[in-house]
Amino acid sequence: MTAALPTNARQDLLLRSMPAVFVLIWSTGFIVARYGMPHGPPMTFLAIRYGLSVLSFLAWAALARAVWPSGSRQWLHLGVTGVLMHAGYLGGVWAAVKGGMGAGLAALLVGLQPVLTALWVSSAGGSVSSRQWTGLALGLGGLLLVVWQKLGLGEVNSANLLMAGMALLSITAGTLYQKRFVQPCDVRTANLVQLAAAFVITLPFALLEREAMRWWLPSGSLNLELTGAMTWSVLVLTLGGSSLLYLLIQRGVATSVTSLMYLVPPTTALMAWVLFGEPITALTVAGVALTAIGVSLVVRTGRS
């Protein structure tokens, strides 16, 4: 029989696999949007997602007897990050795509986060090495190669461009804010507070939407695309992806963590090829390779 790995070795393996698992989970966001958004309005979908996620984390925290954040200031900081990284980011992306912006263009704009983060860190007196800048530039170049062919004409207007810009600023500011102000605490209770804040902010906008959620098809059968998108959003994207992002931010420097976002659009393109038959071109393959090289440069430098 093969001997079990020592506890330290298992923990090290788990930590090393976290970035790859995070990228795979986070990349399904646009896939879920393609399945679910044609059947309901974005803010209503997100409000229900946040509400169900809060209940799920509440049950998880209660069963595990998780420790709650200490002090009102910690609760406030977690609430701010929840508004930025959930309500602002997801609300902006879903509203932009619902308003006619293609998923490729939305991914491109939000994919500028690593550059924006590096510029902020550099302007604030932080250290961003020349090797990291090279990695960020390579990652951006690979990202452009992947999504450039997806950019269509006539899909941009002032409203959806504003929403995508809001998403970009929100996820960038939320990442930096959490790294600066949020103290390490239990990921379950921390996410619960963040999602509760996002729910409170999103609910009023959901109540203003006139479109209904179409849980049932005209034939009377359950809408599997909408229910599947909601289930995946709550159980995988929120409970899994958001928890991993929280842990990665707590354990890594801002530029190293956000550089992983460069891998999301290429990975999404590969998933779309498998699930929907969207073509993979030579530019896509070149872009994926270039992005992987760029991210490795940033992360390796960040660790040293």
C-alpha positions as CSV (number, residue, x, y, z in Angstrom):
1,M,0.0,0.0,0.0
2,T,1.1,3.5,-0.8
3,A,1.9,5.6,2.4
4,A,-0.3,8.6,2.9
5,L,1.2,12.0,2.4
6,P,2.4,13.7,5.7
7,T,0.1,16.5,6.9
8,N,2.6,19.2,5.9
9,A,3.0,17.7,2.4
10,R,-0.8,17.6,1.9
11,Q,-1.2,21.2,3.0
12,D,1.6,22.3,0.7
13,L,0.0,20.4,-2.2
14,L,-3.4,22.0,-1.4
15,L,-1.8,25.5,-1.3
16,R,0.0,25.0,-4.6
17,S,-3.2,23.8,-6.3
18,M,-5.3,26.8,-5.1
19,P,-4.4,29.2,-8.0
20,A,-5.2,26.6,-10.7
21,V,-8.5,25.6,-9.1
22,F,-9.4,29.3,-8.7
23,V,-8.8,30.1,-12.3
24,L,-10.9,27.1,-13.4
25,I,-13.8,28.1,-11.2
26,W,-13.7,31.8,-11.9
27,S,-13.6,31.1,-15.6
28,T,-17.0,29.5,-15.5
29,G,-18.6,32.9,-14.7
30,F,-19.2,33.9,-18.3
31,I,-20.4,30.3,-19.1
32,V,-23.0,30.6,-16.4
33,A,-24.1,34.0,-17.7
34,R,-24.6,32.5,-21.1
35,Y,-26.8,29.8,-19.7
36,G,-28.8,31.9,-17.2
37,M,-29.0,35.5,-18.3
38,P,-31.4,35.1,-21.2
39,H,-34.0,33.8,-18.8
40,G,-34.0,36.7,-16.2
41,P,-32.7,40.2,-15.3
42,P,-29.2,40.5,-14.0
43,M,-29.8,42.2,-10.6
44,T,-32.6,39.9,-9.6
45,F,-30.5,36.9,-10.5
46,L,-27.6,38.2,-8.4
47,A,-29.8,39.2,-5.5
48,I,-31.2,35.6,-5.3
49,R,-27.7,34.3,-5.7
50,Y,-26.4,36.4,-2.8
51,G,-29.3,35.5,-0.6
52,L,-28.9,31.7,-1.2
53,S,-25.2,32.1,-0.7
54,V,-25.7,33.8,2.7
55,L,-27.9,31.0,3.8
56,S,-25.4,28.4,2.6
57,F,-22.5,30.0,4.4
58,L,-24.6,30.5,7.5
59,A,-25.3,26.7,7.6
60,W,-21.7,25.9,6.9
61,A,-20.4,28.3,9.6
62,A,-22.9,27.0,12.2
63,L,-22.0,23.3,11.5
64,A,-18.3,24.0,11.7
65,R,-18.7,26.4,14.6
66,A,-16.6,28.9,12.7
67,V,-15.2,32.0,14.5
68,W,-16.9,35.3,13.6
69,P,-14.9,38.4,12.8
70,S,-14.0,40.4,15.9
71,G,-14.8,44.1,16.2
72,S,-17.1,46.4,14.4
73,R,-14.3,47.8,12.2
74,Q,-13.6,44.3,10.9
75,W,-17.3,43.9,10.0
76,L,-17.2,47.3,8.3
77,H,-14.1,46.4,6.2
78,L,-15.6,43.1,5.2
79,G,-18.9,44.8,4.2
80,V,-17.0,47.3,2.0
81,T,-15.1,44.5,0.2
82,G,-18.4,42.7,-0.3
83,V,-20.0,45.7,-1.9
84,L,-16.9,46.2,-4.2
85,M,-16.0,42.6,-5.0
86,H,-19.5,41.2,-5.3
87,A,-22.2,43.8,-5.9
88,G,-20.0,46.2,-7.9
89,Y,-18.0,43.7,-9.9
90,L,-20.6,41.1,-10.7
91,G,-23.4,43.7,-11.0
92,G,-21.3,45.7,-13.5
93,V,-20.3,42.7,-15.6
94,W,-23.8,41.2,-15.8
95,A,-25.4,44.6,-16.5
96,A,-22.9,45.3,-19.3
97,V,-23.5,41.9,-21.0
98,K,-27.2,42.3,-20.6
99,G,-26.9,45.7,-22.2
100,G,-25.4,44.2,-25.4
101,M,-21.7,44.0,-24.7
102,G,-20.2,40.8,-25.9
103,A,-18.7,38.4,-23.3
104,G,-15.3,38.7,-25.0
105,L,-15.2,42.4,-24.7
106,A,-16.4,42.4,-21.1
107,A,-13.7,39.9,-20.3
108,L,-11.1,42.0,-22.0
109,L,-12.0,45.2,-20.0
110,V,-12.2,43.4,-16.6
111,G,-9.0,41.5,-17.6
112,L,-7.1,44.9,-17.4
113,Q,-7.3,44.5,-13.6
114,P,-3.7,43.3,-13.1
115,V,-2.3,46.4,-14.9
116,L,-4.5,48.7,-13.0
117,T,-3.5,47.0,-9.7
118,A,0.2,47.3,-10.6
119,L,-0.2,51.0,-11.5
120,W,-1.9,51.6,-8.1
121,V,0.7,49.7,-6.1
122,S,3.5,51.5,-8.0
123,S,2.0,55.0,-7.5
124,A,1.4,54.2,-3.8
125,G,5.1,53.5,-3.3
126,G,4.9,49.8,-3.5
127,S,7.5,47.6,-5.2
128,V,6.7,46.3,-8.7
129,S,9.8,45.0,-10.3
130,S,10.8,45.2,-14.0
131,R,10.3,41.5,-14.2
132,Q,6.7,41.8,-12.9
133,W,6.0,44.7,-15.4
134,T,7.3,42.4,-18.2
135,G,5.0,39.6,-17.0
136,L,2.1,42.0,-16.8
137,A,2.8,43.2,-20.4
138,L,3.0,39.7,-21.7
139,G,-0.2,38.7,-19.9
140,L,-2.0,41.7,-21.4
141,G,-0.7,40.8,-24.9
142,G,-1.9,37.2,-24.6
143,L,-5.2,38.4,-23.3
144,L,-5.6,40.7,-26.3
145,L,-4.8,37.9,-28.7
146,V,-7.5,35.6,-27.2
147,V,-10.3,38.1,-27.1
148,W,-9.5,40.4,-30.0
149,Q,-11.2,38.2,-32.6
150,K,-14.3,38.3,-30.4
151,L,-14.7,42.0,-30.5
152,G,-17.7,42.8,-32.6
153,L,-19.0,46.0,-34.0
154,G,-21.9,47.9,-32.6
155,E,-21.9,46.2,-29.2
156,V,-20.6,49.1,-27.2
157,N,-22.6,52.0,-25.9
158,S,-22.1,54.5,-23.1
159,A,-24.3,52.6,-20.6
160,N,-22.7,49.2,-20.9
161,L,-19.2,50.7,-21.2
162,L,-19.9,52.5,-17.9
163,M,-21.0,49.2,-16.3
164,A,-17.9,47.3,-17.4
165,G,-15.7,50.2,-16.2
166,M,-17.5,50.0,-12.8
167,A,-16.8,46.3,-12.6
168,L,-13.1,46.8,-13.4
169,L,-12.7,49.5,-10.8
170,S,-14.7,47.6,-8.2
171,I,-12.8,44.3,-8.4
172,T,-9.5,46.2,-8.4
173,A,-10.4,48.4,-5.5
174,G,-11.9,45.5,-3.6
175,T,-8.8,43.4,-3.9
176,L,-6.5,46.2,-2.7
177,Y,-8.9,47.2,0.1
178,Q,-9.1,43.7,1.4
179,K,-5.4,43.2,1.3
180,R,-4.9,46.5,3.2
181,F,-7.6,46.5,5.8
182,V,-9.2,43.1,6.3
183,Q,-7.5,41.0,9.0
184,P,-7.2,37.2,8.5
185,C,-10.3,35.5,9.8
186,D,-12.4,32.5,9.0
187,V,-13.2,32.4,5.3
188,R,-16.8,31.2,5.9
189,T,-17.9,33.9,8.2
190,A,-15.9,36.5,6.2
191,N,-17.7,35.6,3.0
192,L,-21.0,35.6,4.8
193,V,-20.6,39.2,5.9
194,Q,-19.4,40.2,2.4
195,L,-22.3,38.5,0.6
196,A,-24.8,40.0,3.1
197,A,-23.5,43.5,2.3
198,A,-23.7,42.7,-1.5
199,F,-27.3,41.5,-1.0
200,V,-28.4,44.7,0.8
201,I,-26.9,46.9,-2.0
202,T,-28.2,44.8,-4.9
203,L,-31.8,44.2,-3.7
204,P,-33.1,47.7,-4.3
205,F,-31.9,47.6,-7.9
206,A,-33.5,44.1,-8.3
207,L,-36.8,45.4,-7.2
208,L,-36.7,48.1,-9.9
209,E,-36.3,45.5,-12.7
210,R,-39.5,44.7,-14.6
211,E,-38.4,41.5,-16.3
212,A,-39.4,38.3,-14.5
213,M,-37.3,35.2,-13.7
214,R,-38.5,32.5,-16.0
215,W,-38.1,29.4,-13.9
216,W,-40.5,27.4,-16.0
217,L,-40.6,26.8,-19.7
218,P,-43.8,27.4,-21.8
219,S,-44.1,23.6,-21.9
220,G,-44.5,23.6,-18.1
221,S,-41.1,21.9,-17.4
222,L,-38.4,23.3,-15.2
223,N,-36.0,25.7,-16.9
224,L,-32.8,23.7,-16.4
225,E,-30.6,26.4,-17.9
226,L,-31.7,29.0,-15.3
227,T,-31.8,26.6,-12.3
228,G,-28.5,25.1,-13.3
229,A,-26.9,28.5,-13.6
230,M,-28.2,29.5,-10.2
231,T,-27.1,26.3,-8.6
232,W,-23.6,26.5,-10.0
233,S,-23.3,30.2,-9.1
234,V,-24.1,29.6,-5.5
235,L,-22.4,26.3,-4.8
236,V,-19.3,26.6,-7.0
237,L,-18.7,30.2,-8.0
238,T,-19.6,31.8,-4.7
239,L,-18.9,29.1,-2.1
240,G,-15.8,27.9,-3.9
241,G,-14.5,30.7,-6.1
242,S,-15.1,33.6,-3.7
243,S,-13.6,31.6,-0.8
244,L,-10.5,30.8,-2.8
245,L,-10.1,34.4,-3.9
246,Y,-10.4,35.5,-0.2
247,L,-7.7,33.0,0.8
248,L,-5.4,33.9,-2.1
249,I,-5.6,37.7,-1.3
250,Q,-4.8,37.0,2.3
251,R,-1.8,34.8,1.4
252,G,-0.3,36.6,-1.6
253,V,0.7,40.1,-2.7
254,A,-1.8,42.1,-4.8
255,T,0.0,41.9,-8.1
256,S,0.6,38.2,-7.9
257,V,-3.1,37.4,-7.1
258,T,-4.6,39.7,-9.7
259,S,-2.2,38.4,-12.4
260,L,-4.2,35.2,-12.2
261,M,-7.2,37.1,-13.7
262,Y,-5.2,37.2,-17.0
263,L,-5.8,33.4,-17.2
264,V,-9.6,33.7,-16.9
265,P,-10.5,34.9,-20.5
266,P,-8.2,32.3,-22.2
267,T,-9.6,29.5,-20.0
268,T,-13.2,30.7,-20.6
269,A,-12.5,30.6,-24.4
270,L,-11.4,26.9,-24.0
271,M,-14.5,26.1,-22.0
272,A,-16.7,27.8,-24.7
273,W,-15.0,25.7,-27.4
274,V,-15.8,22.5,-25.5
275,L,-19.3,23.4,-24.4
276,F,-20.6,25.5,-27.3
277,G,-18.3,24.7,-30.2
278,E,-16.8,28.2,-30.4
279,P,-13.7,28.0,-32.6
280,I,-10.2,27.9,-31.2
281,T,-7.7,29.6,-33.6
282,A,-4.0,29.9,-33.7
283,L,-4.3,33.3,-32.1
284,T,-6.1,31.7,-29.2
285,V,-3.4,29.1,-28.7
286,A,-0.6,31.8,-28.9
287,G,-2.5,34.0,-26.5
288,V,-2.9,31.2,-23.9
289,A,0.8,30.4,-24.1
290,L,1.8,34.1,-23.8
291,T,-0.5,34.7,-20.9
292,A,0.8,31.7,-19.0
293,I,4.4,32.9,-19.4
294,G,3.4,36.4,-18.2
295,V,1.6,35.1,-15.1
296,S,4.5,32.8,-14.2
297,L,6.9,35.8,-14.3
298,V,4.6,37.9,-12.0
299,V,3.9,35.1,-9.5
300,R,7.5,33.9,-9.3
301,T,8.7,37.4,-8.6
302,G,6.0,37.9,-6.0
303,R,7.0,34.8,-4.1
304,S,10.7,35.9,-4.0
